[in-house]
Amino acid sequence: PSASTVAGLPAYPSAADAGQDVDLAVVAVPPDAVTDVVRDAARAGAHGLVVISAGFAESGPAGAAAQRALVRAAHLAGMRVVGPNCLGVANTDPAVRLNATLAPVLPAAGRVGVFSQSGAFGVALLAEASRRGLGLSSFVSAGNRADVSGNDLLQYWQDDPSTDVITLYLETFGNPRKFARLARRIGRSKPVVALASLARPPGVGEAPALDAAAVSALFAQSGVIRVDTVSELLDVGVLLAHQPLPAGRRVAVVGNSSALTGLAATACAAQGLTVADGYPQDVGPSAGAAAYAVALRDAGADERVDAVVAVFAPPLPGQLADPGADFAAALPDARVTGKPVVATFLAGLVPAG
């Protein structure tokens, strides 16, 4: 609702004036007008506020005081606050279909919940998730995290039947002990994947930057899958949302480049995985899509293999009899093999998932 009582703003009718009940109020007015909007939302019966407005704790002591007043007023009215200084929230459930964000791109519906403390980072995260075909159940950008935090979202997604995988971008830990306790419990049924920034973000008072060793220990103790880049965060999210879990550590590496298959095999060994007997298998740069498909299908059916890694490098001009062949179509379907299949293609796009 936009409050008709806010000085300097057009006198649009508010939800309270219209006698309408609302569950969520999206607030995008100057900071000095937010308190009046909070009162208006309370009169309208709102249960929650998404405050996109900036100019709060990230702007200095005066903004921090305004942020405390905002949360206090919302709590007195029985409302929770997402933000301020946030990108917003989204829910792809057909019964809800809520997009209260400033993001230009919202991914399709899926089974992954995404939490981003940073709004700008959240825009890039949503765009990349859409490009990769990673469907989301819901998305929350917490901004200054004045009230609703990552711990709150963990508890929400624990009970959300539409969410199978939880991904987090974290800049601070308000309550590390509670985070560890929640993640350890939730991770038994829903994997939790996290990317942590070790830089001290604005708007968090005197909170120190995250210590790398402490974060590593916290994630290890709580069973969180830690990643180091945005690409890894989305890769792991896609893998967990679309692929079965491997039955063991034996990996088959199949590709058309000895350099790539060698790198993949080395990476597997470095992570404590076992390269299965007879692998890595290099079909050669002149192999066509049919030969590549046969090698991958055989690897998926091999009883000595628990997971398949497919790598592909673009052949040189003139190497292939059919240069227009679709090598991505050669990837085996994990639903058929019952084994996870991951791919690194240096040319062309692999199917979503």
Secondary structure as GFF3:
##gff-version 3
##sequence-region A 1 353
A	DSSP	alpha_helix	15	18	.	.	.	ID=ss1
A	DSSP	beta_strand	24	27	.	.	.	ID=ss2
A	DSSP	alpha_helix	31	43	.	.	.	ID=ss3
A	DSSP	beta_strand	48	51	.	.	.	ID=ss4
A	DSSP	three_ten_helix	57	59	.	.	.	ID=ss5
A	DSSP	alpha_helix	61	76	.	.	.	ID=ss6
A	DSSP	beta_strand	80	82	.	.	.	ID=ss7
A	DSSP	beta_strand	88	91	.	.	.	ID=ss8
A	DSSP	beta_strand	98	101	.	.	.	ID=ss9
A	DSSP	beta_strand	109	116	.	.	.	ID=ss10
A	DSSP	alpha_helix	119	132	.	.	.	ID=ss11
A	DSSP	beta_strand	136	141	.	.	.	ID=ss12
A	DSSP	alpha_helix	150	158	.	.	.	ID=ss13
A	DSSP	beta_strand	165	170	.	.	.	ID=ss14
A	DSSP	alpha_helix	176	186	.	.	.	ID=ss15
A	DSSP	beta_strand	192	196	.	.	.	ID=ss16
A	DSSP	alpha_helix	212	222	.	.	.	ID=ss17
A	DSSP	beta_strand	225	227	.	.	.	ID=ss18
A	DSSP	alpha_helix	230	242	.	.	.	ID=ss19
A	DSSP	beta_strand	250	255	.	.	.	ID=ss20
A	DSSP	alpha_helix	258	270	.	.	.	ID=ss21
A	DSSP	beta_strand	274	275	.	.	.	ID=ss22
A	DSSP	beta_strand	281	282	.	.	.	ID=ss23
A	DSSP	alpha_helix	289	301	.	.	.	ID=ss24
A	DSSP	beta_strand	307	312	.	.	.	ID=ss25
A	DSSP	three_ten_helix	328	330	.	.	.	ID=ss26
A	DSSP	alpha_helix	334	337	.	.	.	ID=ss27
A	DSSP	beta_strand	341	345	.	.	.	ID=ss28
###
